Amino acid sequence: MLGLPNLMMSDKIIPESVSAVSIREQIKHGFEKRQINKIREVFKKFSEYRVATSSCYRRDKLGRYQQVRPHDFAFLIPKTKLRESLETLHVTLNSEAEIETLFFVMDLDDNKGLDEEEFRRALQPPSALGGWVQSLPLASLLMDALPRPAKSQEKSIHLRVVSELTADEIRIVANEFSKGLEQMLTDNVRLLKRSFTAMDTKLKESLEDDKKNTASKFSVCMEMKSGTIEDFHHGLVGRIGSANLDFFNAMKAEHCSKAGSKDEFETLNYAIKSTPYREWCLVVDKEKVVPEPDMRYGRRIPDIDELMTLDVAKRAKLSRPEVIAVVLYTGPLYYVYNSILRRWPEETYNRFKNRNNLFSTSITVLVSAVQKIACVMPLKEGLTLYRGLGGRVCLPRSFFKSDENGCRGFVEWGFMSTTADKEVAIDYSEARKKAGGDDTAQGWMGTARGLLPIVLVVRVSAVDRGACIRDFSQYMQEVEYLWVPGSYLQQDGQQYLEVNADGIMEMIPVKVNANLKADTTDELLKRKKSIHLSAFQYRLDEIMNELQMREDDAMTRLMLDITARENPTCYTVQNFIAKIMEQCRNVYLKHERIQPEEYIKDSSFRGLVWEMVELQVCTFIGLTSTHAAP
């Protein structure tokens, strides 16, 4: 099979004879399948001139790439000729299943054939061996073996020094490099052997567990629940509903009085049994009686008042509900929030959905807090984050296969927890519990998932970054960086294997595009005020237009006023209308000065709306009055 070989062997593996001749032949073939001219020669021989069913690229006579639109003709290698074309360049596949898998993964544009670039990638199919080699610092070793100029000379001339190496000097470099390579291989092969020994032991234990429990987590592979690039642009409101702007009381209702708030659940990481109501009591009401098993693994219950005084809380301008939401998430309630966002496990999601309690306000407030913290978080240069995928979780096929628009990746519906501590991520990946991998490891070919644990490697940027919530966390030692729901993950480099004494892990570099479409709590509050003021401004424009259309009524009204009749040059219709509009605008300015928090109070808001409506009515009643002003 392509991808990982069967990593768990009960019998002793008997390798083929290792000889200088066979290795020399392998190296020769490797050079050959990396030569551009040779690749083009083979591609030309096996490709067919056929209709492209989707966009792809082809070379023109000058060697430049040009886009081929659907229904245009292009040179493509069909699936029926893939095996023969690969074998011409000494790439051997053992079964039709491998051909199917390789073609599926490499045909990125789904046009039923491989163009030249796709064929070139197919010549270097991902493999476990390739992943392991990727993890070795071969480039650094070669750097160490190359000669360097004198200390007094500029580093910029290093490359020029290499360009002037003689054949004898190159031979010396190669000889010393090979000695370093021998030492590197000796150390890493020894570690690899220890890893397989550990994995063999865990395999036996897992097989024993499977005999006792046919529903063992090692026996089932589940594809991660995820969204598409379209979902990234749509946001969260359609998934969980809108928040109640009375944030604290709405959050309290979701955790303490709404249906499902007292239903017990069990977390997947630390196997803690709790309820939303119990967690609210611990964090917000400061209930001191906590079952001892629930406080394992370094758990603590932070004091909300103390957290509000933290520098990060002040710089991020976090409200009390936002701080509460972050603390709640870092405990067992992460399971409830993410189950609702991912709609998995279905039983948990349906329990809350059917009772009309999707924690919409709590999740919205938490999203706001994460965005605010991320904005003020100092970004360490070269910061790398890690996320371990626990259990038998399969990455979705969209992570490996492009859609019709060329997008390859998936939307993570839930809050995505990452850590700056690689060891924590390895623990979450269950690398120290799993038995190892089989011959269908998903990361290498994008199909089924073997037993190899996966760790995602995330490089943060100035815009796309998680929020470091360590200071607010119930588990400070995890050094957690949290990403908002709806973030988009795409592969950002070649996956590789990392080997340690506990086993072998598949490391996948990813780029995370943080979804910043959700509003913060401040923006949500301001929005209601903004909508009201926009409606008020529209009313003012209506009043002004109607006053101008009813100048005759205004003149009649002025003539009833004794002061106006005695001073006709001062009391004109234009001045009269301007005075009315000034009084109306004063009411508008009064509404503008009111704080956004007042707008979420039903009684206050109803009063403001009533005052706005009455202003227009009273203006025209006064205009048409037949009584003179006193």
ZIQUI-V343441 format. One record per backbone hydrogen bond with DSSP energy under -0.5 kcal/mol. CO is the residue of the C=O (numbers start at 1). NH is the residue of the N-H. Records with the same first field share a line. If there is no record, write none. Layout:
# ZIQUI-V343441
CO->NH / NH
This chain:
# ZIQUI-V343441
3->128
5->7
7->9
13->15
17->19
19->23
20->24
21->25
22->26
23->27
24->28
25->29
26->30
27->31
28->32
29->33
31->34
32->35
34->36
35->39
36->40
37->41
38->42
39->43
40->44
41->45
42->46
43->47
48->50 / 76
50->74
52->71
56->68
58->66
60->63
64->60
66->58
67->69
68->56
69->72
72->52
74->50 / 76
76->48 / 78
77->114
78->81
79->82 / 83
81->85
82->86
83->87
84->88
85->89
86->89 / 91
87->90
90->92
95->99
96->100
97->101
98->102
99->103
100->104
101->105
102->106
103->107
106->108
107->110
113->115
114->77
115->119
116->120
117->121
118->122
119->123
121->124
122->125
126->3
127->131
128->132
129->133
130->134
131->135 / 497
132->135
133->136
136->138
137->141
138->142
139->143
140->144
141->145
142->146
143->146
150->153
154->157
155->158
157->161
158->162
159->163
160->164
161->164
162->165
166->170
167->171
168->172
169->173
170->174
171->175
172->176
173->177
174->178
175->179
176->180
177->181
178->182
179->183
180->184
181->185
182->186
183->187
184->188
185->189
186->190
187->191
188->192
189->193
190->194
191->195
192->196
193->197
194->198
195->199
196->200
197->201
198->202
199->203
200->204
201->205
202->206
203->207
204->208
205->209
206->210
207->211
208->212
209->213
213->216
216->219
220->222
222->394
225->413
227->411
228->232
229->233
230->234
231->235
236->239 / 240 / 241
237->241
245->247
246->250
247->251
248->252
249->253
250->254
251->255
252->256
253->257 / 258
258->261
260->263
261->277
265->274
272->267 / 274
274->265
275->279
276->280
277->281
278->282
279->283
280->284 / 285
281->287
288->290
291->294
292->295
293->296
296->299
300->302
302->304
303->307
304->308
305->309
306->309
307->310
310->314
311->315
312->316
313->318
314->317
319->323
320->324
321->325
322->326
323->327
324->328
325->329
326->330
327->331
328->331 / 333
329->334
331->334
332->335
333->337
334->338
335->339
336->340
337->341
338->342
339->343 / 344
345->349
346->350
347->351
348->352
349->353
350->354
352->357
353->356
359->363
360->364
361->365
362->366
363->367
364->368
365->369
366->370
367->371
368->372
369->373
370->374
371->375
372->376
373->376 / 377
378->380
380->383
383->460
385->458
386->419
387->456
388->390
389->454
391->393
392->222
394->224
396->399
397->400 / 401
398->409
403->406
407->403
410->412 / 489
411->227 / 413
412->486 / 487
415->417
416->483
418->481
419->386
420->422
421->424 / 425
422->426
423->427
424->428
425->429
426->431
427->430
430->433 / 434
437->7 / 8
438->441
441->444 / 445
442->446
451->436
453->506
454->389
455->508
456->387 / 458
457->510
458->385 / 460
463->465
464->461
466->468
467->469 / 482
469->472 / 473
470->473
474->300
475->478
476->479
479->420
480->469
481->418
482->467
483->416
484->487
487->412
488->513
489->410
490->511
496->507
498->505
500->503
503->500
504->453
505->498 / 507
506->455 / 508
507->496 / 509
508->457
509->492
510->459
511->490 / 513
512->514
513->488
514->516
520->524
521->525
522->526
523->527
524->528
525->529
526->530
527->531
528->532
529->533
530->534
531->535
532->536
533->537
534->538
535->539
536->540
537->541
538->542
539->543
540->544
541->545
542->546
543->547
544->548
545->549
546->550
548->551
550->554
551->555
552->556
553->557
554->558
555->559
556->560
558->561
560->562
561->565
562->566
563->567
565->568
567->570 / 571
570->572
572->576
573->577
574->578
575->579
576->580
577->581
578->582
579->583
580->584
581->585
582->586
583->587
584->588
585->589
586->590
587->591
588->592
589->593
590->594
591->594
595->598 / 599
596->599 / 600
597->600
598->601
600->602
601->605
602->606
603->607
604->608
605->609
606->610
607->611
608->612
609->613
610->614
611->615
612->616
613->617
614->618
615->619
616->620
617->621
618->622
619->623
620->624
622->625
